[in-house]
Amino acid sequence: KSEKIYFKRYSGFHVKGEGNQSVLLFDALAQQAQFDFEKAVKIAGINPAQSRNIKMYLYEQIMKSLEQYHADNTIDDQLKRLLRQVEILYNKSLFSHAGVMIRKGQELAVRYEKYLAQLELNIWMKRLLEINSFADNNLDDLQKIISENRIIIERIEEEEKAWHWNASVYWMATKKGIAGNPESREFLSGILVQPLMQKPDRAKSFQSKASLLSAKANYFSQKGDWKNVLKYRKAIVELFESKPEMIGANTQLYLGAVYNVLVAIFNLRQFDAEAFRFIEKIREAPARYYPRNNAPENIRVRVFSYANAIELAIYANTGQWKKALEKIEQVEEGFQRYEGKMNRFLKLVMTYNIAYIYFANDDLAKSDYWTDIMMNDTEATTGDQYYIQARIFKMLVQFELGNYFLFDYMTKSTRRYLLQRRHQFEYEACLIRFFKQFNRKEFNENTLREAFVGLKDEIQKIQKDPKEKLAMNFFDFVCWCESHIHQAPYSVLFETKAVR
């Protein structure tokens, strides 16, 4: 809303004559609940033949007003403004004033480790030295700039190397897997033996240290060693909080670091006060690190996604069904508000938990609806784990709905999909066999109970394998079997089990 008000003020100064048609178009669009360009053109009384040009002009004016509105929101914005001022002063031959701006920018860039800005500021400083043919400088002044640039370039190279290692570990571990994959193990071992990976605290830059710690955490997460994951994820948060100014300059990265701590806490099943303390760190970040409470939308989207994804998962995994259902209402509202702006993976996490919570509370229609949303997300490659779980979960829902006739097709397509994307877990093969039989023979109350007793025994044997147990964390299959064996609600059995 404040951005719209600012644009109206901006356009009052900068938009004249025929440009006012763009303001009329803006007003018409601002009144819409759902975007309809043709309708807005009619309301604004614009000639359709001119609408394209007016639209482009309006877009340019909106971007210019947003640029001014957010001019000093971040350290990067402030450095860009200073660099622009340096250029203006230099071009006007106000060299001493340009020098003042350069030194001011250098102090800011050094404090927040903005190495590219440091390089650019040093380029302007070299131009100032050249103006008077180095009359006011000696060789030490020249050598100082050269030495600074060498150090800056080394830091940039170190950051790039650390980022590449972190991204490579994450990609190889999530896309290829570590267990049973010699290619992954050989690739990762080559990275993990690097001296900086062995001792991340020896890295020179803040960002390098964060990337190296993250790479180690990503490695241990794929091995299922969540204690070590938590150790390194907490180390990243502690690194940020040891230099609070870096949080303000890198709020997005800080929020991601806190969320990753929560993921580790969740996988260790430590659903205590510490988990909610980290959730509050996320929720209070906009007010704490944006004094005027003007956090950009991408920060607000991340706060919503990170905090609600983990809180919803905690309620779902501890059987706190009332709190879970209340949280779903907030999440659904957020989905509408941030449509198209959320991280796909986090949306998949929340979507799965919504489907699961409705399933546990015997609202199968809503559970099926949210499962289909996951199934229809054809771009779900970043959340492959949850996308595959959706296929398994879809069969659970259809079983409860009594749609056994679907199982011949569903079991074949699920198995085919699993083999195409990655190796098949034994629990997945076990469930496919279980569901497949319901399309081929009739079951009465006794034989159905026997089938679930047999499935429970198989699942419990499979769970003895730590990798299988980790992969099955998304649903309590034993509890589901017991709900059919004892004819008791899944929600009640699960809640009782969670309390114990």
N, C-alpha and C positions, 0 to 999 in steps of 0.2 A: 504493500500500500504506500509506504513512504517513497519507494522508487517511482511510483506513478505520480505522486505529488511533485517530486523533484523534476520529473520530465515535463510536467505542465509548466512549472516555473522556467525551466530551461528553454522550452519551446517559445515562451512569451518573449524571451530575449533574442533567440536565434532563428526562429521560423517566421518569415515574413511573406507577404504577397500570396502567390499560388501555393506556397508551402503550407499555408493554413489548412489546405485540404487534407494534408497528412495528419494534422491534429484532429480534424473531424473524424478521420478514419480511426485514429487511436481511441477517441472517445467511444465510437461505436463498438470497437473490439473490446474495450475495457468493460463494457456493460454485459458482455456475453458470458454465460456459464460454460458454454462449449464453443470452441472455435468454429466460426462459419464466415469465411472471408467474403463470399459473394453477397451474403445477407448484410454484412457490415458496409460493403460498397454502396448498396442501395440506400441504407439508412443515412449514410454520410452524403448522399446525393452526388456521388462521383461518377463521371463518365466511365463506363466499363473499359473503354479503349485506353484510358489513361491510368487505370487502376494498378497495373503492373509497375509503372514508373513511380507512382505515388507510394506504393508499398515499399519499393526499394529505398526511396528517399526517407520514409518513416523509419525503416530499419536502421539506416545510417545515423539518423538523429537520435534514436533510442540508444544505440551503442555509444555514441558520443556522450550522452547524458549519463549513462551508466558508468562510463570511464571516469567522469568527473565525480559522480556520487561516491564511487569506491576508490577514489584517488589515493588515499592514505590508509587503506584497510590493512595492508600487509607490509612487511619489511621490503619485499620485492617491489611493491607499488612505490614506496618511498624512495627506493634506490633508482627506479626508472625516472621518477620525477626529478630527482637531483641530477641525473645524467642529462636529462632534457634541458635543465636550467644551465648546466655547464656548457652545453652546445650553443645555447642562445647567447650566453655571455661571451663565449669565445668568438662567435661570429660577429658580435658587436665590438670586438677588440677590447672588451673589459676583462683583461687577462688576470688582474689581481683578484677581482671578484670571482672569476672562474676558479682560481686556485683555492679560494676559501671554500667553495662548494665541493671541490674535489676532496679536500681534506675532511670535510664533514661527511661526505659519502664513504671515504675510506674507513673512518672510525666506525660507521654503521656496518659496513661490509665485513670488517675484521671481527667485530663483536658477534655477528650472527653467522660467520663462516660462509659468506656469499662470495665464493671464489670467482665466479664468472664476472660479477660486478666489480670485484677488485681489479681484475685484469683490464676491464674496460676503463675504469677510472685511471689506472696507470698509463693506459694509452693516451688519455687526455693530458696527463701530467707530462708525458714525453713531448707532446705537441707544444705545451707551454714552455718547456725547456728549450725547444728549438726556435721559439719566436725571436729571442735575443741572441741567437747563435751561441747559447750556453754561457753568455757573458757573466751571469750571476751565479754560476754553478761550477763546482770542481768535479774531478773524476769520481770522488767518493759518492756524490749525489747520483751520478749516472750508474755507478756500480750497485748502489742501494736498490734502484728500481729493477735492474736486471736480476739481482739476487732474489728480490721479492717475487718477481714473476716466475723464476725457476721453482721457488717453494710452492707458489700457488698452483703451478702446472703439476707438480708432484702430488699435491693434495687432490687435485681433480682426477689425476690418473688413479690414485689410491681409491677414491670414492667410486670411480667407474669399475675398477677391478672388484671391489667389495660388493657393489650392486650386482655385477654380472654373476659372481659366485652365488649370491643369495637367490637371484632369480633362477639360476641353473639348478640349484639344489631343489628349489620348490617345484620347478617344472618337471625335472626328472623323477622326483619322488611321487608327485601326484599323477603324472601322465603315464609313467612307465612302471612305477612301483619299485620297492627295494627288495622285498622278500622274493626269493626265487628268480631274480632277474640279474644275471651276471653283468650285463651291459651297464645297468644302473650302479651296481656296487663298484665296478671298475672306474666309472666316471666320477662318482662321488668320492671315492678314496683318493683320487688325484687332486681333488679340491681340498679335502679335509686335512691333508698333510701339509698344506701351505703354512708357512710360519705365522702369518697374520691370522689364519683360521685357528691355529693352535693357541695364540695369545692375542685375542681381539683388543685388549687394553693397550697394546703397543701401537695401534693405529693412531695416526696424527689428527684426523678430523672426527668430529662428532658423528657425522653421517656414516663414515666408514665403520666406526665402532657399532652403530646401530645395525647396519647391514650384516656385519660379520656375526653378531649375536643372533640375528634373525635366521641366518643360514644354519647355524648350529641347532636352533630350535626347530626349524623345518625338517632337518635331518632326523632328529630324535622323535618328532611327531609321527613320521612315517614308520618308525620302528615300534611305535606304541609306548615309548618310554616317556610318559607324561610328567614324571617327577623332574627329569632333566629339561623337558620342554618348559615347565613352570619356572625352573631356575633361570633359564636364559630369557624367557619372556619378562619376568620380573626385573631382570638386570637391565633390559631396555627401558622399562618405565622408570627405574631408579636413575638411569643415565639422563633421561629427560628431566626428571624432577630435581636432579643435582644442578641443572642449569635452566631455571624456570623461563629465562628469556628465550630459550630455544623452543619452548612449547608454543609461545605466542607466535613465533616465526614459522613453526611447523605443526600447527594444531592438528591438521589432518593425520599426520604421521603419528602423533601422540595418541590420538583417539584409536587408531589402528593397533598401537602397541598395548593399550589398556584392554581392548577387546580380545587380543590374542592371549593375554593373561587369563581372561575369563574363559576362553575356550579350553585352556589347560586345566583350570579349576573345575570346569564342567566335566571333562573327561576323567578327572580324578574323583569325581562325585563328592566334591567338598562343598556341598550346598549350605554353607554357613554364613555368618555375618560378613566374612571377608569378601565373598562373592558380591554381596549387595553393596559393600563399600566401594568396590571397583566399578560397579554399575553407576553409583553416584558420581564417581570421578568423571564418567562420560557425560552424564546429564548436566553437571554443573559447569562443564568446560566453556560453553558459549558465554555465560555471564562472567566467568572468571577471567577469560583470556580475550574477551571483546568488551572493554569497559562500557561502551555506549550500547551494549546489547545488540550490536548490528552484525552479528555473525553471518557470513555469506550463506546462501542456501545450501551449497554443497556440504558445509559443516553441519547445518541443521539436519540434513538428510542422513548424514553419517551418525549423528547422535541418536536419531530415531531408530535407525537400522541396528546399530551395535547394541544399544541398551535393550530394545524390545526383543531382538532375536534371542539374546541369552536369557532374559528374564522369562520369556515365554517357555523356553526350553527347560528352565529350572522348574517352573510350575508343572509342566507336563511330566517331568521325570521324577517328581516327588509326590505326584497324586494330589496336588492342591487344585482340584478341579474348579472350585468357585473362583479363585483368583485367576486361573487360566482362562476361563470363559470371559471374565471381565477384561482381561488383557487383550483378548481377541478383538473386542469392540474397538479398542484404541488402535490396534494394528490395522484393522480394516479401514479405519478412517485415515490412517497414515498412508496406506496403499493408494487411496484415492488422491490425497494431497500431493504425494510425490510420484505419481504415475510417470513411468519412463525415466526417472531420475535415480532410482535405487540400484545398488549393486545387485546383479542377477543372482549371485550365489547366496547372499544374505536373504534375498526375497524367497529363494527356494527353501532355505532353512526355516523361515517363518511359515511359509505355505505348508510345508510338511507337518510342522508342529500343530498348525491349526487343524489339518485333516486328522491328525492323530488324536487330538483332544476331543474333537467331535465324535470320532470312532469310540473312544473310551467312554464317552457319555451317551452312547447308543443313538446318536443323531447321525444315522448312516447316510441320509440324503446329502447333508452338508459335508460330511466327510468325503463322499464320492465326488461332490462338486469341486472341493479344493484339491483332491487327488488329480482330477482331470486337468486342473490348471497347470499342475506340475507336468503331467503327461504331455500336454500340448505345447510346452515350452521347448520348441525344437532347437533353441540356441542354448540348451542347458549344459553345454560341454564343461563350463567352469564348475558346475556342481554335479559332476557325473555320479558321485556317490549318492546324492539325494535323488537324482533322476532315476537311478536303478532301484533305489528303495521305493520310489513311487510305484514302479511296476510290480514289485512284490506286494506293496501295501494295497494296490488296486485289487489284487486277487483276494486278499483278506476281506476287503469291503464287499466284494461280489459274493464271496462265500456266505457272509452274514446276511446278505440280501437274498440268498438262495438262488442266485443265477449260475447254477452249475453248468448250464449249456455253453457258457462262454469259455470254460476252462481249456478245451481242446486248442482253440486259437490262442488264448492268452499264454498258456504254458509254452507253446511252440515259439511264439514271437518273443517272449521274454528270454528264453534260452538262447535264441538266435542273436538277440541284442547283446546279451552278456558276453557271448563268445566273440562278437565283433569288437566290443569296447575294451575288454580286459579278460583275465582268467576268471573262471567261475569258482566262487566259494562253495564249500561242501554244503553249508546250510541252505544256500540258494537251490542247489540240485535237490536237496531233501524236500524242500517246500514245493518245488515244481512237481516232483513225483507224487507228493501228497495230494495236491489239487487236481492233478491230471486224472486220478482214479475216480473222481466224482462225476466225470462225464461218461464213465464206462459202466458203472454198476450202481445199483440202488443200495441205500443205507437205511437201516432202521435205528431206533434209539440205542440199542445195545451195540450194534456194529459200528455206529458213529463214535460211541464212547471208546470202543476198542481202538479205533483208528487214531483218536487223539491220545490215548495212552501210549500207543506205538510211536507217534510223532514226538511226544514229550521225551520218551526214552532216547530217541535218535538225537534230538536237539541237545539234550544234556550231555551226551557223549561228544557231540561235535564241539560244544562249548569248552571242553577241556583244552582245546587248541587255542592259545592266547590270541592268535591272529583272527580266528573265526569268531571268538567271543567279542573282540573289538569291532569287527564288521557288523555284528548283530546288535550293537548298542542302541540302535534306533527304535527297537521294539522288543517288548518282553514276550517272546514266543512261548516260554514255559508257562507264564501267567495266563496267556490266551488258551493254551491247552487245558489248563486247570479249570478255567471258567466253563469250558464245555464238559469236562469230566465231572465236575461237581455241580453243574447247572447254576453257576453263580455269576453275577455281573463282573465283567472285567475290571471296571472302575473301582469296585469295592475291594476285590482281591489285590489289585495293584496298589491301592492306597494303604491297605493293611501291611503289605509287604514293604512298601517305602518307609512307613513309620518304624517298622522293626529295624 
